[in-house]
């Protein structure tokens, strides 16, 4: 009889510990999913920023290589008023 009670108590404790471990694993998995989402969002922001910088460099290269370097300052000032997408389509 004591052996049966001991086995029932042992099974109960093991099942409680297994449930707690399962909840802990679910928590860690959710935490990693959130981190992956944040990392992906940051990567997208960096990619967008990189694209903007590439567009600005292209515009500057076009201005410099046009051959009319005398009015470069005026062209740069004029481009500051134009949206970046408009400047790349010209």
N, CA, C and O atoms as CSV, one atom per row, in Angstrom:
chain,resi,resn,atom,element,x,y,z
A,1,UNK,N,N,0.821,-1.181,0.000
A,1,UNK,CA,C,0.000,0.000,0.000
A,1,UNK,C,C,0.882,1.269,0.000
A,1,UNK,O,O,0.586,2.215,-0.729
A,2,UNK,N,N,1.921,1.297,0.778
A,2,UNK,CA,C,2.818,2.441,0.839
A,2,UNK,C,C,3.553,2.604,-0.487
A,2,UNK,O,O,3.811,3.722,-0.934
A,3,UNK,N,N,3.887,1.476,-1.110
A,3,UNK,CA,C,4.555,1.518,-2.412
A,3,UNK,C,C,3.658,2.160,-3.464
A,3,UNK,O,O,4.130,2.944,-4.288
A,4,UNK,N,N,2.367,1.832,-3.439
A,4,UNK,CA,C,1.406,2.404,-4.388
A,4,UNK,C,C,1.280,3.915,-4.170
A,4,UNK,O,O,1.250,4.680,-5.134
A,5,UNK,N,N,1.206,4.341,-2.922
A,5,UNK,CA,C,1.100,5.771,-2.617
A,5,UNK,C,C,2.353,6.500,-3.062
A,5,UNK,O,O,2.275,7.610,-3.589
A,6,UNK,N,N,3.521,5.878,-2.852
A,6,UNK,CA,C,4.770,6.472,-3.288
A,6,UNK,C,C,4.818,6.605,-4.807
A,6,UNK,O,O,5.256,7.631,-5.327
A,7,UNK,N,N,4.374,5.581,-5.512
A,7,UNK,CA,C,4.351,5.621,-6.988
A,7,UNK,C,C,3.390,6.689,-7.497
A,7,UNK,O,O,3.712,7.397,-8.451
A,8,UNK,N,N,2.230,6.816,-6.886
A,8,UNK,CA,C,1.263,7.844,-7.292
A,8,UNK,C,C,1.858,9.234,-7.049
A,8,UNK,O,O,1.725,10.111,-7.903
A,9,UNK,N,N,2.501,9.449,-5.923
A,9,UNK,CA,C,3.116,10.738,-5.616
A,9,UNK,C,C,4.238,11.034,-6.598
A,9,UNK,O,O,4.369,12.164,-7.068
A,10,UNK,N,N,5.044,10.032,-6.910
A,10,UNK,CA,C,6.134,10.203,-7.859
A,10,UNK,C,C,5.607,10.547,-9.252
A,10,UNK,O,O,6.129,11.446,-9.911
A,11,UNK,N,N,4.600,9.851,-9.688
A,11,UNK,CA,C,3.998,10.128,-11.002
A,11,UNK,C,C,3.411,11.539,-11.030
A,11,UNK,O,O,3.535,12.245,-12.031
A,12,UNK,N,N,2.773,11.948,-9.935
A,12,UNK,CA,C,2.186,13.287,-9.862
A,12,UNK,C,C,3.276,14.363,-9.944
A,12,UNK,O,O,3.127,15.342,-10.674
A,13,UNK,N,N,4.354,14.184,-9.207
A,13,UNK,CA,C,5.435,15.159,-9.214
A,13,UNK,C,C,6.087,15.237,-10.589
A,13,UNK,O,O,6.369,16.326,-11.087
A,14,UNK,N,N,6.324,14.082,-11.200
A,14,UNK,CA,C,6.928,14.063,-12.533
A,14,UNK,C,C,6.012,14.745,-13.548
A,14,UNK,O,O,6.489,15.499,-14.397
A,15,UNK,N,N,4.714,14.493,-13.475
A,15,UNK,CA,C,3.796,15.129,-14.428
A,15,UNK,C,C,3.736,16.636,-14.213
A,15,UNK,O,O,3.637,17.383,-15.186
A,16,UNK,N,N,3.792,17.104,-12.970
A,16,UNK,CA,C,3.799,18.545,-12.698
A,16,UNK,C,C,5.078,19.171,-13.246
A,16,UNK,O,O,5.029,20.224,-13.881
A,17,UNK,N,N,6.216,18.535,-13.007
A,17,UNK,CA,C,7.483,19.052,-13.526
A,17,UNK,C,C,7.506,19.049,-15.056
A,17,UNK,O,O,8.028,19.977,-15.674
A,18,UNK,N,N,6.940,18.003,-15.662
A,18,UNK,CA,C,6.899,17.946,-17.129
A,18,UNK,C,C,6.022,19.072,-17.682
A,18,UNK,O,O,6.364,19.664,-18.706
A,19,UNK,N,N,4.918,19.373,-17.038
A,19,UNK,CA,C,4.055,20.474,-17.467
A,19,UNK,C,C,4.754,21.812,-17.354
A,19,UNK,O,O,4.643,22.659,-18.240
A,20,UNK,N,N,5.478,22.000,-16.255
A,20,UNK,CA,C,6.217,23.254,-16.070
A,20,UNK,C,C,7.304,23.396,-17.130
A,20,UNK,O,O,7.512,24.482,-17.671
A,21,UNK,N,N,7.987,22.308,-17.422
A,21,UNK,CA,C,9.039,22.350,-18.453
A,21,UNK,C,C,8.438,22.646,-19.829
A,21,UNK,O,O,9.020,23.382,-20.627
A,22,UNK,N,N,7.273,22.064,-20.093
A,22,UNK,CA,C,6.604,22.309,-21.382
A,22,UNK,C,C,6.205,23.784,-21.502
A,22,UNK,O,O,6.350,24.381,-22.569
A,23,UNK,N,N,5.704,24.367,-20.417
A,23,UNK,CA,C,5.358,25.800,-20.439
A,23,UNK,C,C,6.603,26.659,-20.628
A,23,UNK,O,O,6.567,27.668,-21.333
A,24,UNK,N,N,7.696,26.259,-19.998
A,24,UNK,CA,C,8.952,26.992,-20.144
A,24,UNK,C,C,9.436,26.943,-21.592
A,24,UNK,O,O,9.891,27.956,-22.122
A,25,UNK,N,N,9.346,25.801,-22.227
A,25,UNK,CA,C,9.746,25.684,-23.635
A,25,UNK,C,C,8.845,26.527,-24.540
A,25,UNK,O,O,9.323,27.147,-25.491
A,26,UNK,N,N,7.549,26.548,-24.246
A,26,UNK,CA,C,6.628,27.364,-25.038
A,26,UNK,C,C,6.959,28.847,-24.881
A,26,UNK,O,O,6.886,29.614,-25.841
A,27,UNK,N,N,7.322,29.241,-23.661
A,27,UNK,CA,C,7.710,30.632,-23.404
A,27,UNK,C,C,8.956,31.000,-24.201
A,27,UNK,O,O,8.995,32.051,-24.840
A,28,UNK,N,N,9.969,30.145,-24.168
A,28,UNK,CA,C,11.200,30.422,-24.907
A,28,UNK,C,C,10.947,30.468,-26.409
A,28,UNK,O,O,11.532,31.293,-27.110
A,29,UNK,N,N,10.079,29.588,-26.911
A,29,UNK,CA,C,9.767,29.586,-28.334
A,29,UNK,C,C,9.084,30.891,-28.737
A,29,UNK,O,O,9.406,31.469,-29.775
A,30,UNK,N,N,8.150,31.350,-27.925
A,30,UNK,CA,C,7.450,32.602,-28.214
A,30,UNK,C,C,8.427,33.787,-28.178
A,30,UNK,O,O,8.353,34.694,-29.007
A,31,UNK,N,N,9.339,33.758,-27.201
A,31,UNK,CA,C,10.334,34.811,-27.091
A,31,UNK,C,C,11.211,34.858,-28.349
A,31,UNK,O,O,11.517,35.938,-28.854
A,32,UNK,N,N,11.608,33.699,-28.845
A,32,UNK,CA,C,12.418,33.646,-30.072
A,32,UNK,C,C,11.629,34.125,-31.285
A,32,UNK,O,O,12.187,34.792,-32.156
A,33,UNK,N,N,10.336,33.796,-31.355
A,33,UNK,CA,C,9.506,34.269,-32.466
A,33,UNK,C,C,9.430,35.793,-32.475
A,33,UNK,O,O,9.485,36.418,-33.534
A,34,UNK,N,N,9.305,36.378,-31.304
A,34,UNK,CA,C,9.252,37.842,-31.212
A,34,UNK,C,C,10.578,38.446,-31.649
A,34,UNK,O,O,10.603,39.443,-32.370
A,35,UNK,N,N,11.683,37.841,-31.213
A,35,UNK,CA,C,12.996,38.343,-31.613
A,35,UNK,C,C,13.202,38.234,-33.117
A,35,UNK,O,O,13.787,39.128,-33.727
A,36,UNK,N,N,12.729,37.149,-33.721
A,36,UNK,CA,C,12.857,36.985,-35.174
A,36,UNK,C,C,12.068,38.076,-35.895
A,36,UNK,O,O,12.547,38.646,-36.876
A,37,UNK,N,N,10.869,38.365,-35.414
A,37,UNK,CA,C,10.064,39.422,-36.021
A,37,UNK,C,C,10.741,40.782,-35.924
A,37,UNK,O,O,10.738,41.552,-36.884
A,38,UNK,N,N,11.317,41.074,-34.771
A,38,UNK,CA,C,12.010,42.350,-34.596
A,38,UNK,C,C,13.244,42.429,-35.482
A,38,UNK,O,O,13.534,43.475,-36.064
A,39,UNK,N,N,13.966,41.326,-35.582
A,39,UNK,CA,C,15.164,41.308,-36.416
A,39,UNK,C,C,14.800,41.501,-37.880
A,39,UNK,O,O,15.483,42.228,-38.602
A,40,UNK,N,N,13.731,40.855,-38.320
A,40,UNK,CA,C,13.297,41.016,-39.709
A,40,UNK,C,C,12.880,42.459,-39.984
A,40,UNK,O,O,13.163,43.003,-41.051
A,41,UNK,N,N,12.213,43.066,-39.021
A,41,UNK,CA,C,11.789,44.461,-39.195
A,41,UNK,C,C,13.002,45.386,-39.296
A,41,UNK,O,O,13.029,46.289,-40.133
A,42,UNK,N,N,13.998,45.162,-38.449
A,42,UNK,CA,C,15.212,45.980,-38.505
A,42,UNK,C,C,15.942,45.774,-39.830
A,42,UNK,O,O,16.462,46.728,-40.407
A,43,UNK,N,N,15.981,44.543,-40.307
A,43,UNK,CA,C,16.647,44.267,-41.579
A,43,UNK,C,C,15.944,45.003,-42.718
A,43,UNK,O,O,16.598,45.534,-43.615
A,44,UNK,N,N,14.623,45.034,-42.682
A,44,UNK,CA,C,13.879,45.756,-43.714
A,44,UNK,C,C,14.164,47.249,-43.649
A,44,UNK,O,O,14.294,47.907,-44.682
A,45,UNK,N,N,14.262,47.785,-42.432
A,45,UNK,CA,C,14.570,49.211,-42.289
A,45,UNK,C,C,15.966,49.513,-42.814
A,45,UNK,O,O,16.171,50.521,-43.491
A,46,UNK,N,N,16.920,48.653,-42.508
A,46,UNK,CA,C,18.279,48.859,-43.001
A,46,UNK,C,C,18.327,48.765,-44.527
A,46,UNK,O,O,19.048,49.525,-45.174
A,47,UNK,N,N,17.568,47.844,-45.095
A,47,UNK,CA,C,17.544,47.701,-46.546
A,47,UNK,C,C,16.956,48.955,-47.192
A,47,UNK,O,O,17.469,49.430,-48.206
A,48,UNK,N,N,15.888,49.489,-46.611
A,48,UNK,CA,C,15.278,50.701,-47.158
A,48,UNK,C,C,16.252,51.876,-47.059
A,48,UNK,O,O,16.383,52.662,-47.997
A,49,UNK,N,N,16.920,51.986,-45.938
A,49,UNK,CA,C,17.886,53.072,-45.757
A,49,UNK,C,C,19.047,52.921,-46.745
A,49,UNK,O,O,19.520,53.905,-47.313
A,50,UNK,N,N,19.489,51.706,-46.938
A,50,UNK,CA,C,20.574,51.448,-47.887
A,50,UNK,C,C,20.144,51.827,-49.307
A,50,UNK,O,O,20.928,52.398,-50.065
A,51,UNK,N,N,18.907,51.509,-49.657
A,51,UNK,CA,C,18.410,51.865,-50.988
A,51,UNK,C,C,18.368,53.380,-51.166
A,51,UNK,O,O,18.698,53.892,-52.235
A,52,UNK,N,N,17.958,54.098,-50.111
A,52,UNK,CA,C,17.941,55.555,-50.187
A,52,UNK,C,C,19.346,56.113,-50.397
A,52,UNK,O,O,19.553,57.018,-51.205
A,53,UNK,N,N,20.292,55.566,-49.669
A,53,UNK,CA,C,21.671,56.044,-49.818
A,53,UNK,C,C,22.214,55.741,-51.207
A,53,UNK,O,O,22.909,56.571,-51.793
A,54,UNK,N,N,21.906,54.560,-51.742
A,54,UNK,CA,C,22.343,54.220,-53.098
A,54,UNK,C,C,21.756,55.183,-54.116
A,54,UNK,O,O,22.446,55.597,-55.047
A,55,UNK,N,N,20.491,55.542,-53.950
A,55,UNK,CA,C,19.855,56.493,-54.868
A,55,UNK,C,C,20.531,57.860,-54.796
A,55,UNK,O,O,20.743,58.512,-55.819
A,56,UNK,N,N,20.867,58.284,-53.587
A,56,UNK,CA,C,21.538,59.577,-53.446
A,56,UNK,C,C,22.918,59.555,-54.096
A,56,UNK,O,O,23.314,60.533,-54.730
A,57,UNK,N,N,23.645,58.466,-53.951
A,57,UNK,CA,C,24.967,58.358,-54.570
A,57,UNK,C,C,24.841,58.371,-56.089
A,57,UNK,O,O,25.647,58.998,-56.776
A,58,UNK,N,N,23.826,57.676,-56.613
A,58,UNK,CA,C,23.622,57.684,-58.073
A,58,UNK,C,C,23.374,59.094,-58.587
A,58,UNK,O,O,23.909,59.487,-59.623
A,59,UNK,N,N,22.560,59.854,-57.859
A,59,UNK,CA,C,22.271,61.233,-58.266
A,59,UNK,C,C,23.551,62.055,-58.240
A,59,UNK,O,O,23.817,62.818,-59.169
A,60,UNK,N,N,24.334,61.908,-57.202
A,60,UNK,CA,C,25.589,62.664,-57.119
A,60,UNK,C,C,26.554,62.253,-58.226
A,60,UNK,O,O,27.225,63.105,-58.807
A,61,UNK,N,N,26.631,60.963,-58.523
A,61,UNK,CA,C,27.500,60.513,-59.623
A,61,UNK,C,C,27.042,61.099,-60.950
A,61,UNK,O,O,27.858,61.500,-61.780
A,62,UNK,N,N,25.737,61.143,-61.137
A,62,UNK,CA,C,25.208,61.701,-62.394
A,62,UNK,C,C,25.538,63.187,-62.500
A,62,UNK,O,O,25.897,63.669,-63.574
A,63,UNK,N,N,25.418,63.907,-61.396
A,63,UNK,CA,C,25.725,65.341,-61.411
A,63,UNK,C,C,27.200,65.557,-61.728
A,63,UNK,O,O,27.544,66.410,-62.546
A,64,UNK,N,N,28.052,64.802,-61.094
A,64,UNK,CA,C,29.490,64.978,-61.273
A,64,UNK,C,C,29.924,64.601,-62.687
A,64,UNK,O,O,30.771,65.278,-63.270
A,65,UNK,N,N,29.366,63.545,-63.238
A,65,UNK,CA,C,29.822,63.066,-64.545
A,65,UNK,C,C,29.142,63.765,-65.714
A,65,UNK,O,O,29.468,63.484,-66.867
A,66,UNK,N,N,28.209,64.665,-65.445
A,66,UNK,CA,C,27.535,65.375,-66.535
A,66,UNK,C,C,28.483,66.290,-67.289
A,66,UNK,O,O,28.227,66.596,-68.454
A,67,UNK,N,N,29.548,66.730,-66.682
A,67,UNK,CA,C,30.494,67.601,-67.361
A,67,UNK,C,C,30.278,69.069,-67.074
A,67,UNK,O,O,31.176,69.877,-67.309
A,68,UNK,N,N,29.136,69.428,-66.584
A,68,UNK,CA,C,28.864,70.829,-66.259
A,68,UNK,C,C,29.119,71.039,-64.770
A,68,UNK,O,O,28.177,71.252,-64.006
A,69,UNK,N,N,30.337,70.983,-64.367
A,69,UNK,CA,C,30.682,71.056,-62.949
A,69,UNK,C,C,30.590,72.472,-62.382
A,69,UNK,O,O,30.716,72.658,-61.172
A,70,UNK,N,N,30.374,73.458,-63.227
A,70,UNK,CA,C,30.340,74.836,-62.732
A,70,UNK,C,C,29.101,75.106,-61.891
A,70,UNK,O,O,29.131,75.927,-60.974
A,71,UNK,N,N,28.026,74.423,-62.202
A,71,UNK,CA,C,26.795,74.699,-61.443
A,71,UNK,C,C,26.406,73.509,-60.545
A,71,UNK,O,O,25.221,73.267,-60.317
A,72,UNK,N,N,27.385,72.784,-60.048
A,72,UNK,CA,C,27.112,71.625,-59.192
A,72,UNK,C,C,26.402,72.047,-57.910
A,72,UNK,O,O,25.450,71.393,-57.485
A,73,UNK,N,N,26.852,73.119,-57.299
A,73,UNK,CA,C,26.243,73.574,-56.047
A,73,UNK,C,C,24.774,73.914,-56.253
A,73,UNK,O,O,23.938,73.590,-55.409
A,74,UNK,N,N,24.451,74.563,-57.367
A,74,UNK,CA,C,23.050,74.897,-57.647
A,74,UNK,C,C,22.219,73.636,-57.863
A,74,UNK,O,O,21.083,73.549,-57.396
A,75,UNK,N,N,22.786,72.659,-58.570
A,75,UNK,CA,C,22.051,71.416,-58.811
A,75,UNK,C,C,21.806,70.651,-57.506
A,75,UNK,O,O,20.731,70.085,-57.308
A,76,UNK,N,N,22.789,70.637,-56.632
A,76,UNK,CA,C,22.616,69.946,-55.353
A,76,UNK,C,C,21.547,70.639,-54.525
A,76,UNK,O,O,20.706,69.974,-53.921
A,77,UNK,N,N,21.567,71.941,-54.488
A,77,UNK,CA,C,20.550,72.682,-53.750
A,77,UNK,C,C,19.166,72.439,-54.343
A,77,UNK,O,O,18.188,72.320,-53.604
A,78,UNK,N,N,19.075,72.365,-55.667
A,78,UNK,CA,C,17.786,72.104,-56.309
A,78,UNK,C,C,17.283,70.707,-55.975
A,78,UNK,O,O,16.078,70.501,-55.830
A,79,UNK,N,N,18.185,69.758,-55.853
A,79,UNK,CA,C,17.781,68.389,-55.544
A,79,UNK,C,C,17.309,68.228,-54.104
A,79,UNK,O,O,16.589,67.276,-53.803
A,80,UNK,N,N,17.682,69.104,-53.234
A,80,UNK,CA,C,17.226,69.004,-51.851
A,80,UNK,C,C,15.728,69.209,-51.739
A,80,UNK,O,O,15.106,68.698,-50.807
A,81,UNK,N,N,15.139,69.939,-52.662
A,81,UNK,CA,C,13.699,70.199,-52.645
A,81,UNK,C,C,12.910,69.072,-53.296
A,81,UNK,O,O,11.688,69.015,-53.162
A,82,UNK,N,N,13.593,68.181,-53.995
A,82,UNK,CA,C,12.914,67.101,-54.715
A,82,UNK,C,C,12.913,65.850,-53.851
A,82,UNK,O,O,13.893,65.559,-53.166
A,83,UNK,N,N,11.809,65.111,-53.885
A,83,UNK,CA,C,11.742,63.831,-53.165
A,83,UNK,C,C,12.774,62.879,-53.728
A,83,UNK,O,O,13.078,62.965,-54.917
A,84,UNK,N,N,13.335,61.963,-52.927
A,84,UNK,CA,C,14.362,61.027,-53.407
A,84,UNK,C,C,13.906,60.155,-54.575
A,84,UNK,O,O,14.716,59.831,-55.443
A,85,UNK,N,N,12.628,59.768,-54.620
A,85,UNK,CA,C,12.169,58.942,-55.720
A,85,UNK,C,C,12.083,59.748,-57.010
A,85,UNK,O,O,12.287,59.214,-58.101
A,86,UNK,N,N,11.778,61.044,-56.878
A,86,UNK,CA,C,11.728,61.886,-58.065
A,86,UNK,C,C,13.115,62.122,-58.634
A,86,UNK,O,O,13.288,62.195,-59.851
A,87,UNK,N,N,14.089,62.238,-57.770
A,87,UNK,CA,C,15.453,62.510,-58.207
A,87,UNK,C,C,16.049,61.338,-58.955
A,87,UNK,O,O,16.880,61.535,-59.842
A,88,UNK,N,N,15.650,60.136,-58.626
A,88,UNK,CA,C,16.220,58.964,-59.286
A,88,UNK,C,C,15.571,58.693,-60.620
A,88,UNK,O,O,16.149,57.983,-61.443
A,89,UNK,N,N,14.372,59.241,-60.872
A,89,UNK,CA,C,13.710,58.983,-62.140
A,89,UNK,C,C,14.094,59.981,-63.211
A,89,UNK,O,O,13.767,59.788,-64.382
A,90,UNK,N,N,14.780,61.041,-62.834
A,90,UNK,CA,C,15.124,62.058,-63.814
A,90,UNK,C,C,16.247,61.583,-64.723
A,90,UNK,O,O,16.670,62.316,-65.617
